[in-house]
Structure formats: structure tokens, C-alpha cells
Amino acid sequence: MIPPPPERSADAAPLVSVITPTYNGSRYIAETIESALSQDYPRLEVIVADDGSTDDTPRVLDGFGDRIRRLRLPHRGENPARNAAVAASRGVYVAFLDHDDLWLPGKVAAQVELLEANPRAGLCHTGYQRLHAEGLGLALVRDEENPYQGSCFEAEFRKNGIGALTAMVRRSALPPYVFHEDIQISADYALWLDILFDHEALYIPKVLALHRQHPQQITHGRRERWKMYEAVSRMRLLNRVRHRMTAGEYERLRMWTLETLREAVYERRREGDHGWAALGFRLLRKYGRTEPWRARLSSEVLGRLQRLTAAGRAESRYLKTPA
């Protein structure tokens, strides 16, 4: 369960909890933590959830002393570590900073000011820049012409437009489970969908964070995974809120989700990526049972699924039991 935010007087600055999961992140974690601690904001707690690191990460974290709150956890994965840190946090607002990313000066103060002035908003995000591991800039990631702000649930449903390293979330807008623990990739996307179904978004059109790209990242070189996981996140959300949507709205978004998933599955098959194709066919079978998809997915999909089962076992560990 997520604890309630602490009591505060009317003139006190709200506490912000910074959530940083890490696993064998000794190469970058110190710079990441310093980028948070150096924010010009008066009330900040940095919670680092060490997911059973076996490198020098514990020693690096020891060097920060009581400047951070540290959780020592058995190795279970990034999202269980994130959830443990959120459960231990106390802030009115919660922000996410992975162990290889960086914040630029002024980020926290700007987001708190905007959230305090807009109580209907559930989250605030900003522009960011991608970096090579060596520090070479790649590209700006922001959209000033069509920012994800206001009531933007459907825009976010069709394409993720929120960088996790930029997001600050109102604690009261968080769902009880926060991050799905059986999804390795794009679990943040599922969280944004949950929040934006009921709340508005705020956007600051400035680059206030840096996302480092390097070969050790889970998502490095395997972007095709995202389409599968995002489809699961969409269907889970739709199933949870179906009673709050019209039948037409639900079916329109459901069919769009299945069509994009089908395209991703056949793309993987054409590329010879049979493990991910098998996973996709399994998801289509699970979520596409009702008409008109039942007939379309019956004999052909079941036949392909049986032939690809062996190839799919290696990849199935990335999505254990899609709900």
C-alpha cells in the first residue's frame, strides 16, 4: 500500500520523493544521485532501491551517508524495486530517476510550482535529451507544438509521449500497485495510462533531464519489445475501466490495440524473430477472443502458436503471466 503524504502547514514546501532503482549501476549512480541532490529545492528525499547489486554499487551508495535513503533488496527486478521505494517514500509528489539518467538544475522546483498551481493535474513532465554513454548528445526529445498536456489520455494511449525520467506525479493520483511487476519494459507507460484516465497532465517545454543510452540497458537494441508490452498495458487498462466507458469507446480503443499488436506480431515473424512472434500470438489469443477477432484468430493463430511454442520459451521470461 502507498502511505499517505505527510501533514504540512500551508506555507511549507511539499516534500518530493525521488525514486531511483539500481542494479549494478556503479558506473553512473553517483552522478545520477548528485544531479538530484543538487536541485535548488528545499525539501527533497532521494530513495535508492538497490536491487541486490553485485558490483561496487553498495560501496558507492555508502559514500552518500545520510544524504540519501537506501533500501537493500534481494534481486527481483527494476519494478519491484521501484514499488518498494514508493512504499517507503513520504512525499506529496513522487519523481522517477533511473540510475543512469540525470536531472538538470531547476527541474524539481519548476514542476512543483506548476503542480501546486494546477490541482487537477496528476503529473507533470518536461522535455529531455538523449545522450551516448560517453556523453555525446544525440537529440532533443520534446514536442512543443503538440505537447501531452491537459486531458490527453487518448493521445497517450496511442503513443507514449512521457519520458519516465522527466515525470513528477501527484501521490494522490498513484494507483495502489504503482508499477506492474511482471512487465520488464514500459511499466511506466502503464502507470501514465492509469493516471491520465482520471487526471490532466502538465508539460514544461524545456530540456530538464538527460537520458543516457548504453548497451547495458534492458531496452537497448530491442525496441520491438515495447510494442508487445504496451499492448498488454493498454488491454489491462481497458479491462479495468471498461465500466466507466461507453461500449463504443471501449471497442474502438480495443480494436485499435489489437490491430497494432497484430502488425507488430507479423513484423516480428517476417524478421525471423520467432520468439517474440510467439509471444505476440499468445497475447492476440488472450485478448482477441471476442468477435470479430475470434474467427480471424482461431485456426491460423493456434496452429502458428503450437509451432512457435519452443522458440517462445526463451522470450516468455520477459512477460511471465500477462493479465
N, C-alpha and C positions, 0 to 999 in steps of 0.2 A: 504494500500500500504506500501511496505517496503521502508523506506527512504534510500537514497544513503549513502555510508560511508563518513565520514568527510575527508576533504582535509588534507594531511600530507606531510611534507617535506621528501626528500629522505632518510634522516638519522634518522627520527623519528620512534620509535617503534609503530607498528599498535595498535590501540585500540581494545581490546577484550571485548565483551559484554557477561556477564554471565546471563543466563535466568533461574530464579528459581520461578516456580509457587508453591503456597502453599494454603492449605485449612485445617484449624485446625491442623497445624503442629507444635504446640508449643513445643512438646516433643523433636523434633530433629532439628528444624530450626536454632537455634543459632549455634550449632556445624557445621551444613552444611555451613552456611554463613562464619563462621570463616575459614573453610577449603579453601574457595575461596579467602577471603581477605588476607590470609597468603601466597598466592602464591608469589614466588620470581620473579614477572614480573612487569615492571614499569607502564604499562597503562592498567588498568582493571576497568570496571564498573560492579557492581553487581545490577541487576534489579530484585526485588522481587515483583511478582504479587500476592497480597493477594486476593484470590477468595472468598471474603465475609466470612472470618473466624468468628466463634462464640465463640472460646475458647480464650486462652491468647496470641494467635499469634500476634495481634496488639501491645500488650504491649512489647513482646519480640522484635519486629521489631523497636519499638520506641527507644529501648536501643542502636541501632546501629547508630542513628542520621544520619548525612550526609555521613556516610561511605558507605551507600547503597542508591539506588534509589528505592523508594517504590511506587507501584501502588495500590490504593484501588479500588476494583472492586466489582460489585454485583456477587452473586454466580451463575456461569454459567457452571463451569466445568474446568478441567485442560487445555484442548487445547485452548479454548477461552482466558484463562489467559496467556498461552504461546504466543499466537498470539499478544495479547495486549503488552506484554513485548518486543517482537521482533520489533513491530511497534514503540515502544518508544526508542529502542536501537540505538546506533550510531556507533558501532564497525565495523571495517573491517572484523573481524571474530566474529562468534556467537557460544557460547558453552552452553550446557544444563546441569543443575544440579538440580534434584528434591530435595524437602525439607527434605528428609530423607537419602540422599546419601552424600558421602564425596569424596573430591579430596585429593590426596597425594602430597607432595611437588614436585615441578618441572614439573608438568603436563602441565601447560599453556605455559611455556617457551619452552619446548621441542616441543610442537605441532606448535607453531607459527614459530619457526625456520625451521621446516620441510615444512610447508605450504609456507613460503616465498621462500624457495629454489625450490619449485615444483609448478609453477603457473598453470599447467594443472589440478591439483588436486582440487576437490570440497570439500572434507572433510578429516579429519584425526581422527583416533580412536586408542584406546590403549587397553591393557588387563585390567581386573578388577577382584575383588574378592567379592564373596557374603559373607554377614555377617548375623548372627542372630541378632534380635533386641537388645539382651543383649551384643553383641559384639563378640560372639564366631565365629571364621572363619569357613566357610563351604568349599568352593572350589575355585580354580583359574578358571577364565573364559577367556581363550585366546587360540589361535591356532597358534603356531609358525611355524608349518610345512605347513599349508595351510591357511595363513592369507588372509583376504579380503583386497587386495590392487591391485593397478593398475586398469585395465579395468575389473571390477568384477561384472557388472550388472547382468548377468545371475546367478552367484553364489548367489548373494544377493536375486534375485528373487525367487530362490528355497528354500532358508533358510536364515533367518535373522542372520547375523554374526556381527552386530554392536551394542554395548551397548550404549544406549542413554546418559548415564552419562559420557561416555568417548568421545563423538563426539564433534569436533570443525569444524564448517562449514564456508566456504568462503561466505561472504554475497552475492557476485555476483552470486553464484550458487543456492540461495534460490528461490523456486517458489513463485509467488505473494501471494498465500494463506497460505503458510508455512505448518500449520497443519490443517487437515480436522477436523472440529468442531463437526461433527455428529458421530465420531468414538471415543469411550472412550479408547479403548485399541489398542496398536500397531500403533497409528498415527505416531509415529516416524519412523516406518518401511515404511510407505507410503512416508515419506519425503526422506528417503535414496534411495528408488527406483527412485524418481524424479531426485535426484542429480546424481546418478550413471549412469543413462541412458545417460547423456552427459559429465560426468566428471569422473576422476580417483579417487581412494581412496588411502590414505596413512595409514600405520599401524605402531605403536610403540610397539614392543613385550615386554612391561614391565607392571606390575600392577601399575597403576597410579590413580586408583579410587576404592572406596568401595561401594557396593550396599547393603543396609540394607533390610532385609526381615522381615516383621512383619504382624500380622493379619489385620491391618487397611488398607493395600494396596488394591487398586481396583482389582488387578490381583491375590491377594492371594487366593490360593485354587481353582482357576477357569481357569486353563491354557487352557482348551478346548475352551474358548472364542477366544483365539488368532488365531486359525485356521480359524474361520469364518471371523474375521476382516482382517486377512492377505489376504484371498481370495478376499475380497472387494477391498483392496488396490491394489492387482495385476490387477484385472479387470479394475479398474479405470485407472491405468497407461497404460495398453494396449490400452484401448479405446482412450486415449489422444494422444498416439504416433503411432497409427496404420498406419498413412500415412507416417511414417518415417521408417517402417519396411517392409520387403518382406512379401508376403502373407504366405509363408511357415513358417517364423519366428513367425509371429503373431499367426497362427493357432496352431503351436507346443506348444507355451507357454500358449495359451488359453486353449487348451485341457488338458494340464498337470494341470493347475489351477482347472479346473472343476473336474478332476478325484480326486485330493487331497481333494477338498471340498466334493465330494460325499462320499469318505471314512470317512471323519470326521462326516458327517451327519449320516451315518449308525452306526458309533461308538456311537454317542450320543443316537440314538434310541435303540441300544442294551443295553445301560446302563440305559435306562428308563428316560433319560433326555429329555422329550418331548418338553419342551420349546425351547431348543437350536436346537433340531432336526427340529422343525417347522421353526425356523429362517433359518436354512440351506436349507431346501426345498424351502423356499421363494427365497433365493439367487440363487439356482440352476435354478429355474423357470425364474428368471430375466436375468441371464447371459448365460443360456444354451438354448436359443430359436432356434438358427440356427442348421441346420443339421451338424452331425448326431445325435445331442443331442435332437432335438425336439421330435422325435418319442419315444426315450427312456424315456423322462421326461414328457410325455403327461398324459395319464390316471392315471398311478400309482402315480405320484408325486402330481397331482392335487387332487386326492382322499385323499391321506395322509395329504396334506396341509389343506383340509377342516376339517378333523378330529382333527388336531392338532392346529387349529387356537386359540381356547380358551386357551390351555396351553401355546401358544406362546406369548400371550399378555403381560404376566409379563416380559418376556425377551426382547420384542421388544423395550423397552425403551433404551436398550443399543446400538441399532443401529436404529436411527429414520427413516431415509429415504435413504437407500443405493443408491448411484448414479450409 
